[in-house]
Amino acid sequence: MKLWKFLLMLAGLTAAGGVLLLGANFLLLPFLVHGNEEVTMPDLTGLNAEQVQEILRPLGLEVEVARTTPHPSLAPGLVLDQTPAPEAMVRGGRIVRLVTSEGPPAGSLPDLRGLSAAQAQATLQRENFRLGRTVTLQKPGVTQPVVAYQDPPAGTVLTRGEKVDLVIAEPAPATVLRMPDLRGLPLYRARQVVTDAGLVLAPVDYVRTSDLDPNHILQQSPVPGTRVRQGDRLELVASSR
């Protein structure tokens, strides 16, 4: 009877030992294998942290971000470089050190006012910014389409790759008007009338005369009453001593 109990106890211990051995096989063997065998280092370039972990964990490799650095096109958090390099043979338990992207560096936005739409876009591309929305408006006195406003304004510090919106000023339809009579007016007043009318003043000629005080209008071309358009050229002759 005692022998029978002893045999049963021995069988139980043997079975328990087998279970423990089997568990050790599943739990410890992968660790031992990964800790000793060499594996080929995968290429992690362009991957994010989650993707890196999914690849390295089954290989028994650890990961560490050594540093971050700006990159003109790679989004923040993506891998730029790695040590060991791709295709290198490494042992399990090795720490893989990564250099990840901070995203595009920041820069000061250039002044685009006065440029044509094509020039503004070329400037943005050269500075690694992108053209956003473009709105056009008609503005008196403008002879050709140019950038009138930009958002954000010039000098704003932006991340490279950000968009910049532009307002393009286009020539307004010319307004027909009657040429005002400027004769006898002081030159400064005549200049103001010309500016308000949207006309272009040519260099002023001067004639010596005693009939008027200096810097008063003697003649004008076109003559008063002539139909003119905004942007037309006006010539004046003023008095001098």
Secondary structure, DSSP 8 states (H G I E B T S, - for coil): -HHHHHHHHHHHHHHHHHHHHHHHHHHHHHHHHHHHSEEE----TT--HHHHHHHHGGGT-EEEEEEEE--SSS-TT-EEEEES-TT-EEETT-EEEEEEE--S-EEE----TT--HHHHHHHHHHTT-EEEEEEEEEETT-SS-EEEEEES-TT-EEETT-EEEEEEEEE----EEE----TTSBHHHHHHHHHHHT-EE---EEEE-SSS-SSBEEEEES-TT-EEETT-EEEEEEEE-
